[in-house]
Amino acid sequence: MKKLLIVFLSFFMFWSCSSNKKEDRQIIEVKKAIKSPNLDGKDIDDCWNKAEWLAMDQNWLGNAYTYKDFSGRYKLSWDENALYILAEIKDDVLFDQYADPLNLWWDDDCVEVFIDEDNSGGPHQFSHNAFAYHVALDGNVVDLAPDELPHLYNDHITSVRTTNGQTSTWEIAVKLYDDSFVDGKKNSPKNLEINKKVGFAIAYCDNDGSKERENFIGSVFVPGEDKNQGYKDANIFGTLVFLD
């Protein structure tokens, strides 16, 4: 009887841990860059020529929008030092109402990059289990920290944006940090390698002149009525797989 109880408890613990594991969804295979892209807000690097466009078309927040108001797509690449993103955003109005990057940053036009370095999923709103980087038009990068306050993470992300008419091209390099990251301390980014899995999503906060953002458009389907989950739940992220 005692042996049966031990077996049952072991199975229950294994089932509990397994059931909490993030499900790999929207799996994207990302090719390695032979040469790191030159961050100049242009799509002329060799790695971009070899990468496919991916859609940013899931309306997470706001009323239905028109193609004239917004359309977005992106490409991905990587090397040992960073994940690289090329985002093409067609937006009829670029709006930045708050000069202070830590004030209502989500209500300005910005690209938001979601990163879960070990693809573990789970809550992260006030932890570094995952990051939700808001990349502003001026290049400032904001996320919430464990002290429940916004912090700048400009050393995590380098971005260059060029705008021609209503089309903005964002070229972004993201250094990946794991959940051991401590604000105010010396932290080292992770070296990336082949077959590594990373939780990932990308979105755009679109505001054409209102007090609050009008739409929040992401790259992954989120079930249920409340689709604005990425800032607190890494389980909704897709999964990147780094290939040679």
C-alpha positions as CSV (number, residue, x, y, z in Angstrom):
1,M,0.0,0.0,0.0
2,K,2.8,2.4,0.9
3,K,4.5,1.6,-2.4
4,L,1.3,2.3,-4.3
5,L,0.9,5.6,-2.5
6,I,4.5,6.7,-3.4
7,V,3.9,5.7,-7.1
8,F,0.6,7.7,-7.1
9,L,2.2,10.8,-5.6
10,S,5.1,10.6,-8.0
11,F,2.7,10.4,-11.0
12,F,0.6,13.2,-9.6
13,M,3.7,15.5,-9.2
14,F,4.8,14.6,-12.8
15,W,1.4,15.3,-14.2
16,S,1.1,18.6,-12.4
17,C,4.5,19.8,-13.7
18,S,3.7,18.6,-17.2
19,S,0.3,20.2,-17.3
20,N,1.8,23.6,-16.4
21,K,4.4,23.5,-19.2
22,K,4.0,26.0,-22.0
23,E,2.6,24.5,-25.2
24,D,4.7,25.2,-28.3
25,R,2.4,27.2,-30.6
26,Q,2.9,29.2,-33.8
27,I,6.3,27.5,-34.2
28,I,8.6,29.6,-36.3
29,E,11.9,28.4,-37.6
30,V,14.5,31.2,-37.7
31,K,17.5,31.0,-39.9
32,K,20.9,32.1,-38.6
33,A,22.5,35.2,-40.1
34,I,25.9,34.5,-41.7
35,K,26.6,38.2,-41.2
36,S,24.9,40.3,-38.6
37,P,22.6,43.0,-40.1
38,N,23.7,46.6,-40.2
39,L,21.1,48.3,-38.1
40,D,20.1,51.2,-40.4
41,G,16.4,50.8,-40.7
42,K,16.7,49.2,-44.2
43,D,15.9,45.8,-45.5
44,I,19.0,45.3,-47.7
45,D,21.0,42.9,-45.5
46,D,21.5,39.3,-46.8
47,C,19.7,37.8,-43.8
48,W,16.5,39.7,-44.7
49,N,16.6,38.5,-48.3
50,K,16.6,34.9,-47.0
51,A,13.9,35.4,-44.4
52,E,10.1,35.2,-45.0
53,W,7.6,37.9,-44.1
54,L,5.3,37.0,-41.2
55,A,2.0,38.6,-40.4
56,M,1.1,41.0,-37.6
57,D,-2.6,40.9,-38.0
58,Q,-4.3,39.8,-34.7
59,N,-6.4,42.6,-33.2
60,W,-5.8,42.2,-29.5
61,L,-7.4,45.4,-28.5
62,G,-9.8,48.0,-30.1
63,N,-12.4,48.1,-32.8
64,A,-11.9,46.7,-36.3
65,Y,-9.3,48.7,-38.2
66,T,-8.9,49.2,-42.0
67,Y,-5.8,48.4,-44.1
68,K,-5.4,52.1,-44.7
69,D,-5.2,52.7,-40.9
70,F,-2.7,49.9,-40.2
71,S,-0.9,46.9,-41.6
72,G,2.2,45.2,-40.3
73,R,4.5,42.3,-41.0
74,Y,8.0,41.2,-39.9
75,K,11.0,39.0,-40.5
76,L,13.4,37.3,-38.1
77,S,17.1,36.3,-38.0
78,W,19.6,35.6,-35.3
79,D,23.3,35.0,-34.4
80,E,25.1,34.2,-31.2
81,N,24.6,37.7,-29.8
82,A,21.0,38.7,-30.6
83,L,17.6,38.1,-32.1
84,Y,17.1,40.4,-35.1
85,I,13.7,41.8,-36.2
86,L,12.8,43.6,-39.3
87,A,9.3,45.1,-38.9
88,E,7.4,46.9,-41.7
89,I,4.6,49.1,-40.3
90,K,2.1,51.0,-42.5
91,D,0.4,53.5,-40.2
92,D,-1.3,56.6,-41.5
93,V,-0.5,58.6,-38.3
94,L,2.6,58.3,-36.0
95,F,1.7,59.7,-32.6
96,D,3.9,60.3,-29.6
97,Q,2.0,62.4,-27.0
98,Y,4.2,61.8,-23.9
99,A,7.7,63.1,-23.8
100,D,8.4,61.1,-20.6
101,P,9.1,57.6,-21.8
102,L,7.9,56.2,-18.5
103,N,4.5,57.9,-18.6
104,L,1.6,55.9,-20.2
105,W,4.1,54.4,-22.7
106,W,1.6,52.0,-24.1
107,D,-0.7,54.8,-25.3
108,D,1.9,56.1,-27.8
109,D,2.7,54.4,-31.1
110,C,5.3,51.7,-30.4
111,V,6.5,48.3,-31.4
112,E,6.2,45.8,-28.5
113,V,8.5,42.8,-28.5
114,F,7.7,39.9,-26.2
115,I,10.6,37.6,-25.2
116,D,10.6,34.4,-23.0
117,E,14.3,33.4,-23.2
118,D,13.7,29.7,-22.1
119,N,10.2,29.3,-23.6
120,S,8.9,28.3,-20.1
121,G,5.7,30.3,-20.2
122,G,3.9,31.5,-17.1
123,P,3.2,34.9,-15.5
124,H,5.7,37.7,-15.9
125,Q,4.0,41.1,-15.4
126,F,6.1,41.9,-12.4
127,S,9.0,39.5,-12.9
128,H,11.7,38.8,-15.4
129,N,10.3,35.3,-16.2
130,A,9.7,37.0,-19.6
131,F,9.9,40.6,-21.0
132,A,7.4,42.8,-22.8
133,Y,9.6,45.5,-24.3
134,H,7.8,48.6,-25.6
135,V,10.1,50.2,-28.2
136,A,9.0,53.8,-28.6
137,L,9.3,56.0,-31.7
138,D,12.3,57.7,-30.2
139,G,14.0,54.3,-29.4
140,N,13.4,54.2,-25.7
141,V,12.6,50.7,-24.4
142,V,10.2,50.3,-21.4
143,D,9.0,47.3,-19.4
144,L,7.6,46.8,-15.9
145,A,10.0,45.5,-13.3
146,P,9.6,43.4,-10.1
147,D,9.2,46.6,-8.1
148,E,6.0,47.1,-10.2
149,L,7.4,50.3,-11.7
150,P,8.4,51.0,-15.3
151,H,12.1,50.9,-16.1
152,L,14.2,51.7,-19.2
153,Y,15.9,48.7,-20.8
154,N,17.7,50.6,-23.6
155,D,20.7,48.3,-23.2
156,H,18.6,45.2,-24.1
157,I,17.4,46.5,-27.4
158,T,18.9,48.6,-30.2
159,S,16.5,49.9,-32.9
160,V,16.6,52.1,-35.9
161,R,13.5,53.3,-37.6
162,T,13.2,54.9,-41.0
163,T,9.9,56.3,-42.3
164,N,9.0,56.9,-46.0
165,G,5.4,58.3,-46.4
166,Q,3.2,56.1,-44.2
167,T,5.6,53.2,-44.1
168,S,8.1,52.8,-41.2
169,T,10.8,50.1,-41.3
170,W,12.1,49.1,-37.9
171,E,15.4,47.2,-37.6
172,I,15.8,45.8,-34.1
173,A,18.4,43.8,-32.3
174,V,17.3,42.1,-29.0
175,K,19.8,40.7,-26.5
176,L,18.2,37.8,-24.5
177,Y,18.3,37.7,-20.7
178,D,17.0,34.8,-18.6
179,D,14.9,35.0,-15.4
180,S,18.0,35.5,-13.3
181,F,18.1,39.1,-14.5
182,V,18.2,41.6,-11.6
183,D,17.6,45.3,-12.1
184,G,20.5,47.5,-11.0
185,K,23.0,44.6,-11.1
186,K,25.5,43.5,-13.7
187,N,23.8,41.0,-16.0
188,S,25.1,39.2,-19.0
189,P,22.9,38.3,-22.0
190,K,22.6,34.7,-23.1
191,N,24.6,33.4,-26.0
192,L,22.2,32.0,-28.6
193,E,22.7,28.6,-30.2
194,I,21.2,26.2,-32.8
195,N,18.0,24.4,-31.7
196,K,17.3,26.9,-28.9
197,K,13.6,27.6,-28.3
198,V,12.4,31.1,-27.4
199,G,9.0,32.3,-26.5
200,F,8.1,35.2,-28.8
201,A,5.5,37.6,-30.0
202,I,5.5,41.0,-31.6
203,A,2.8,43.7,-31.6
204,Y,2.1,47.3,-32.4
205,C,0.3,49.9,-30.3
206,D,-1.5,52.2,-32.7
207,N,-2.8,55.6,-31.7
208,D,-3.9,58.2,-34.3
209,G,-4.3,61.0,-31.9
210,S,-6.6,59.8,-29.1
211,K,-6.0,60.0,-25.3
212,E,-5.5,56.2,-25.3
213,R,-4.3,53.8,-27.9
214,E,-7.0,52.8,-30.4
215,N,-5.7,49.4,-31.4
216,F,-3.2,46.8,-30.2
217,I,-2.3,44.4,-33.1
218,G,-0.2,41.3,-32.4
219,S,1.4,38.4,-34.2
220,V,-0.2,35.4,-32.4
221,F,-3.8,34.3,-32.0
222,V,-5.0,34.6,-28.4
223,P,-8.2,32.7,-27.5
224,G,-11.0,34.1,-25.4
225,E,-12.5,37.6,-25.2
226,D,-9.6,39.3,-23.4
227,K,-6.8,39.1,-25.8
228,N,-4.5,41.7,-24.1
229,Q,-2.6,39.0,-22.2
230,G,0.9,39.3,-23.5
231,Y,2.1,41.8,-20.9
232,K,1.4,39.3,-18.1
233,D,1.2,35.8,-19.5
234,A,4.0,34.2,-21.5
235,N,1.9,31.2,-22.3
236,I,0.3,33.1,-25.2
237,F,3.7,33.6,-26.9
238,G,4.6,31.7,-30.0
239,T,7.8,29.6,-30.2
240,L,10.9,30.4,-32.1
241,V,13.4,27.6,-33.1
242,F,16.8,28.7,-34.1
243,L,18.2,26.9,-37.1
244,D,21.6,27.0,-38.9
